[in-house]
Amino acid sequence: MIQRVTVPGLFPPPTYSHASVVEAGTRLAFLAGAVPLDAEGRLVGEGDAVRQAEQVVANLTEQLRAVGSDLEHVLSTEVYVVGTRPAELSAVWDVVEASGLGTGPHSSTLLGVSCLGYTGQLVEITATAVVPGEVGP
């Protein structure tokens, strides 16, 4: 259902693919950014990007479940991390990789940004995923 492509003429990515291709007629889910808030809207892991990344992945998993998909069917993500040093981004990427998102491996972009939408927020992940199963009318 998902063809993951690593382009031979490009530098080989460590844990993601350059592109993912899905045949026409497949249902896709375009998910809003998963954020590090609990069900009551409280920030989880204040000052701790790794803990926030864990919460973000948990919330992303719930978003996927709600539309009939899962981490295995994620095609692409954008991972936003408040930070300016590669080590800050890498710590969050380690959480993403350990989550099962890297199983595909999916296509991803990891970005360092100056701020995100909630006070104290350090991590956000947007995703596009296949919704497996038959396509309805």
N, C-alpha and C positions, 0 to 999 in steps of 0.2 A: 504494500500500500504506500509506503514512504521510501523513496530512493534518496539516499544520502550520498552526496558527491564531494570528494576531495579532489581538487584539480591538480593533475600531475605537474603542470608547469608553474605552480605557485608554491610558496613556502608551506610545508606541511603543518597544519595546525595541531597543537598538542592534544586537545581533548574535544574538538568540535569539528564539524564539517563546513566546507565553504558554502554549500547550498543544499537545500532539500527540495525535492520535486514530488508533487502529488498529482495524480490523474484527475482530470475534470470530472465533476460529479461527486467528489468527496466533500462531506460536510466539514467546514472549518470553523473554529472558534477563535475570535480575536479578543484576548483578555485585557482588561484595563490593568494598570499597574497594581501589582500586589504590594502592599505596604506592611510595615511592622506594627500594626495595631491589633489588639486583642478584640474579642467580640463586643466588649463594652467601649471600644474606641480609645483605650489607653495605650500609649507607646510602650512597646516591649523592648528591653535591652538598651535603655538610655545610655548613650556614650559607648556602646559596644556593637560595632558593625557586624561581628560574627554572630552574636546572639540575634541581632535584627535580621540578618540573612536567614537564619534558621526559622524565624517567625514568618518571614516573607515567603519562604518555600512552603511552609505549612499552609499559609493562606492561599498561595497559588494552587496547591494541591486541592484545597476545598473548592476554589473557583472551577478547576478542571472537573472535579467530581460532579459539581452542580450542572455542568453541561454534558455529562456523559463521557468524559475523557479522563486522561491521567498523564502523569509525567512522561511515560514512555512514548506518548503520542504527540509530544511537543515538537514542533518543527523549528521554531525560531524564538529566541529571547533577546531582549535588551536588558542588561543588568546595569543599573545606575548606582554608583557608590560616591558618597560625598568624601572626597579626598584628592590629594595631588600627587601621592607617591604610589608607584607600582605595588609596593608591599601591601598597602591598604586595600587595593583592588584585588590582589592575589588572595588575601585572607578570605574575602567574600567569595571569590571564584572557587576556592577549596570547598566551601559549603555547597555551592551550586553543583560542583562535580560529584560530591559525595551523595547528593540527594537522589540520584537516579536520572536527572536531566541529561547527564553526560552519557547515558547508556546508548543513545541513538547512534553516534553523537549528534545532537541538534546543531543548527547554525546559531551563532550567538555573537553579540557585540557587548563588550565590557567597557563601560565609560566612567571616567572620573568627572564629577560635576561639583559645582560650588554649593548648591543647596537643593533640597527637595521640598515637597509641599507641606509637610507637617513639621512643627517645631521639634527639633531633636532627631528628625528622621535622617538616617544615614544610608539606607538601602531601599531600592524599589526594582521590581522585575515586571516587565511586560512580556506577553507570550502570544504566539499563534500556535494552535494545535489542531490536529485531526480529531474529529469526533467519529470514532469507529461505529460500524453498524450500517444498516441500510439507509439510503437517502429517501426521505419521505416525499410525498407529492408536493 
